[in-house]
C-alpha cells in the first residue's frame, strides 16, 4: 500500500485513525499500541506478504539483543553482542540487496558461472535495518531505556515512516509513544497541520513528480539518442522528479504521523537552495546524513585523527551512502562523486577561500544535476547517452517547436515535442513546468515552515481542498515512490 492510493487515503488511514482514538478514549493504551503495530504490519504486507516474516524476525532478534545490551554489565560481552547484532542486520541486508550484485561481479571478474538468486528486494529493508542498527548502538552506549516489545515494534514499524523514512532514533520516538495523556486526546491543531502538509505532499507526488517521471523515463529508458536541449530537459526532469517525489513522501509521512499526535524529525529542507555540497547534505535526506555521521563517520575517527584521515572518513561515508542507495556501480559512482565533491569543498574552506553565494549555488546545483544522471541511469550506456547530449556530443539541433515560436506565422498552438516519438507533450509546456519547478524549489517557502506557521482560515481550507481535488483526479496513474527502491 502506498500513500498516493485510494485504498490508503479513503480506507486504511481513516480506519486506523478512528480505531486509534477510540482505544485512547476507552483508555486501552496497550491495545492501542498493538492496534498500531498490527495496522502497520498490514500496511507493510499489502505490498508483498512474503516478506512479512522477515521484518517480524528482524524486530524480535533486535529487540532481544537490545534488551541484553541494556542489561549487560560486562564490556567484552556487550561488544560481542553488539558485533553479533550488527553482523546479523548487515548479513540480512547483504543477502537480499547485494547477493546478486556480488555474484554478477564475481562471475565477470573470475569468469565463473555462479547462479543468481533474482531475489525481490524486501520493501524498506534498508530503512528498518539502519534504524535498528542505530538502536543497538544506542543500547550499547546505555542511551536507551527498556520498553516493552510492543512499543519497540511500533518504533520499528510505525507506518508513516516505515517504508522510506525518516530514519528515526529510539530516544525521539519512544517517549512520544509513552506519553499517554499527550496522545490520548484529539488535537485540532495537529489534525489541521497534518492534513495541510499531507495535501501538499500528495500534490507534489501525483501532480508534479509523476509528470516529470514520464519525461525522464522517455529520455533515459527509451530514446536512442538525445540532442542538447532534449538531454537537458531529461536530466532536469529527473532532478525535479526526485526532488518532488521524495519531498512529497516526506510531507505525507509527517502529515500522517501528526494525525496521531506524533511528530517525525525533519528529513528534507529545501536542498536545491544549497550553496555548497556540504549544505546540500545538511538538507537532503537529513536523517540518513545524521545516521552516517553518528554511526560511521564519528566511530571512524571523524576529524579527530588528522586531515588525511578526515578525508578518508568523508570518502568512506559517501561510498557507503552510494552503496546503500542501490546495488549497482552507477550508485557507487554517484556516492564517489559526492565524496570527492565533499572533500574538495572541505579543502576549499580549509584554505580560507570564499565564493559568491549565487555562484556557489549554481555550481552546486549543476553538480547535483550531473550526479543524478548516474543515480537514475539503469546502465552505463543510459548515463553516457544523457551526458553526451548534455555536452552537445549528439548534436545541437534546435527543435522545430522552438523555431516556430519565433515565426510570424506561429499563432497556433506549439507543435508537439517528441523525444524519439516517446513523449507526447508540448515543448512550451515542458519548459514552463521546468521553470515553475525552479521557482518553487528556490523561492517558495518550505512546506514544513508553511505548516508550522499555519493559521486556519477560509483561504487555507480552500487551498487544501483544491490541492486534494486536483491530486485525487491525478491518482489514476498510481506509481510508487522512488525511495521504495532503496
Secondary structure in CASP SS format (residue, H / E / C, confidence):
PFRMAT SS
TARGET T0000
AUTHOR 0000-0000-0000
METHOD secondary structure of the structure
MODEL  1
X C 1.00
X C 1.00
X C 1.00
X C 1.00
X C 1.00
X H 1.00
X H 1.00
X H 1.00
X H 1.00
X H 1.00
X H 1.00
X H 1.00
X H 1.00
X H 1.00
X H 1.00
X H 1.00
X H 1.00
X H 1.00
X H 1.00
X H 1.00
X H 1.00
X H 1.00
X H 1.00
X H 1.00
X H 1.00
X C 1.00
X C 1.00
X C 1.00
X H 1.00
X H 1.00
X H 1.00
X H 1.00
X H 1.00
X H 1.00
X H 1.00
X H 1.00
X H 1.00
X H 1.00
X H 1.00
X H 1.00
X H 1.00
X H 1.00
X H 1.00
X H 1.00
X H 1.00
X H 1.00
X H 1.00
X C 1.00
X H 1.00
X H 1.00
X H 1.00
X H 1.00
X H 1.00
X H 1.00
X H 1.00
X H 1.00
X H 1.00
X H 1.00
X H 1.00
X H 1.00
X H 1.00
X H 1.00
X H 1.00
X H 1.00
X H 1.00
X H 1.00
X H 1.00
X H 1.00
X H 1.00
X H 1.00
X H 1.00
X C 1.00
X C 1.00
X C 1.00
X H 1.00
X H 1.00
X H 1.00
X H 1.00
X H 1.00
X H 1.00
X H 1.00
X H 1.00
X H 1.00
X H 1.00
X H 1.00
X H 1.00
X H 1.00
X H 1.00
X H 1.00
X H 1.00
X H 1.00
X H 1.00
X H 1.00
X H 1.00
X H 1.00
X H 1.00
X H 1.00
X H 1.00
X H 1.00
X H 1.00
X H 1.00
X H 1.00
X H 1.00
X H 1.00
X H 1.00
X H 1.00
X H 1.00
X H 1.00
X H 1.00
X H 1.00
X C 1.00
X C 1.00
X C 1.00
X C 1.00
X C 1.00
X C 1.00
X C 1.00
X C 1.00
X C 1.00
X C 1.00
X C 1.00
X C 1.00
X C 1.00
X C 1.00
X H 1.00
X H 1.00
X H 1.00
X H 1.00
X H 1.00
X H 1.00
X H 1.00
X H 1.00
X H 1.00
X H 1.00
X H 1.00
X H 1.00
X H 1.00
X H 1.00
X H 1.00
X H 1.00
X C 1.00
X C 1.00
X C 1.00
X C 1.00
X C 1.00
X C 1.00
X C 1.00
X C 1.00
X H 1.00
X H 1.00
X H 1.00
X H 1.00
X H 1.00
X H 1.00
X H 1.00
X H 1.00
X H 1.00
X C 1.00
X H 1.00
X H 1.00
X H 1.00
X H 1.00
X C 1.00
X C 1.00
X C 1.00
X C 1.00
X C 1.00
X C 1.00
X C 1.00
X H 1.00
X H 1.00
X H 1.00
X H 1.00
X H 1.00
X H 1.00
X H 1.00
X H 1.00
X H 1.00
X C 1.00
X H 1.00
X H 1.00
X H 1.00
X H 1.00
X H 1.00
X C 1.00
X C 1.00
X C 1.00
X H 1.00
X H 1.00
X H 1.00
X H 1.00
X H 1.00
X H 1.00
X H 1.00
X H 1.00
X H 1.00
X H 1.00
X H 1.00
X H 1.00
X H 1.00
X H 1.00
X H 1.00
X H 1.00
X H 1.00
X H 1.00
X H 1.00
X H 1.00
X H 1.00
X H 1.00
X H 1.00
X H 1.00
X H 1.00
X H 1.00
X H 1.00
X H 1.00
X H 1.00
X H 1.00
X H 1.00
X H 1.00
X H 1.00
X H 1.00
X H 1.00
X C 1.00
X C 1.00
X C 1.00
X C 1.00
X C 1.00
X H 1.00
X H 1.00
X H 1.00
X H 1.00
X H 1.00
X H 1.00
X H 1.00
X H 1.00
X H 1.00
X H 1.00
X H 1.00
X H 1.00
X H 1.00
X H 1.00
X H 1.00
X H 1.00
X H 1.00
X H 1.00
X H 1.00
X H 1.00
X H 1.00
X H 1.00
X H 1.00
X H 1.00
X H 1.00
X H 1.00
X H 1.00
X H 1.00
X H 1.00
X H 1.00
X H 1.00
X C 1.00
X C 1.00
X C 1.00
X C 1.00
X C 1.00
X C 1.00
X C 1.00
X C 1.00
X C 1.00
X C 1.00
X C 1.00
X C 1.00
X H 1.00
X H 1.00
X H 1.00
X C 1.00
X C 1.00
X C 1.00
X H 1.00
X H 1.00
X H 1.00
X H 1.00
X H 1.00
X C 1.00
X C 1.00
X C 1.00
X C 1.00
X H 1.00
X H 1.00
X H 1.00
X H 1.00
X H 1.00
X H 1.00
X H 1.00
X H 1.00
X H 1.00
X H 1.00
X H 1.00
X H 1.00
X C 1.00
X C 1.00
X C 1.00
X C 1.00
X C 1.00
X C 1.00
X C 1.00
X C 1.00
X C 1.00
X H 1.00
X H 1.00
X H 1.00
X H 1.00
X H 1.00
X H 1.00
X H 1.00
X H 1.00
X H 1.00
X H 1.00
X H 1.00
X H 1.00
X H 1.00
X H 1.00
X H 1.00
X H 1.00
X H 1.00
X H 1.00
X H 1.00
X C 1.00
X C 1.00
X C 1.00
X H 1.00
X H 1.00
X H 1.00
X H 1.00
X H 1.00
X H 1.00
X H 1.00
X H 1.00
X H 1.00
X H 1.00
X H 1.00
X H 1.00
X H 1.00
X H 1.00
X H 1.00
X H 1.00
X H 1.00
X H 1.00
X H 1.00
X H 1.00
X H 1.00
X H 1.00
X C 1.00
X C 1.00
X C 1.00
X C 1.00
X C 1.00
X C 1.00
X H 1.00
X H 1.00
X H 1.00
X H 1.00
X H 1.00
X H 1.00
X H 1.00
X H 1.00
X H 1.00
X H 1.00
X H 1.00
X H 1.00
X H 1.00
X H 1.00
X H 1.00
X H 1.00
X H 1.00
X H 1.00
X H 1.00
X H 1.00
X C 1.00
X C 1.00
X C 1.00
X H 1.00
X H 1.00
X H 1.00
X H 1.00
X H 1.00
X H 1.00
X H 1.00
X H 1.00
X H 1.00
X H 1.00
X H 1.00
X C 1.00
X C 1.00
X C 1.00
X C 1.00
X C 1.00
X C 1.00
X C 1.00
X C 1.00
X C 1.00
X H 1.00
X H 1.00
X H 1.00
X H 1.00
X H 1.00
X H 1.00
X C 1.00
X C 1.00
X C 1.00
X C 1.00
X C 1.00
X C 1.00
X C 1.00
X C 1.00
X C 1.00
X C 1.00
X E 1.00
X E 1.00
X C 1.00
X C 1.00
X C 1.00
X C 1.00
X C 1.00
X C 1.00
X C 1.00
X E 1.00
X E 1.00
X H 1.00
X H 1.00
X H 1.00
X H 1.00
X H 1.00
X H 1.00
X H 1.00
X H 1.00
X H 1.00
X H 1.00
X H 1.00
X H 1.00
X H 1.00
X H 1.00
X H 1.00
X H 1.00
X H 1.00
X C 1.00
X C 1.00
X C 1.00
X H 1.00
X H 1.00
X H 1.00
X H 1.00
X H 1.00
X H 1.00
X C 1.00
X C 1.00
X C 1.00
X C 1.00
X C 1.00
X H 1.00
X H 1.00
X H 1.00
X H 1.00
X H 1.00
X H 1.00
X H 1.00
X H 1.00
X H 1.00
X H 1.00
X H 1.00
X H 1.00
X H 1.00
X H 1.00
X H 1.00
X H 1.00
X H 1.00
X H 1.00
X H 1.00
X H 1.00
X C 1.00
X C 1.00
X C 1.00
X C 1.00
X H 1.00
X H 1.00
X H 1.00
X H 1.00
X C 1.00
END
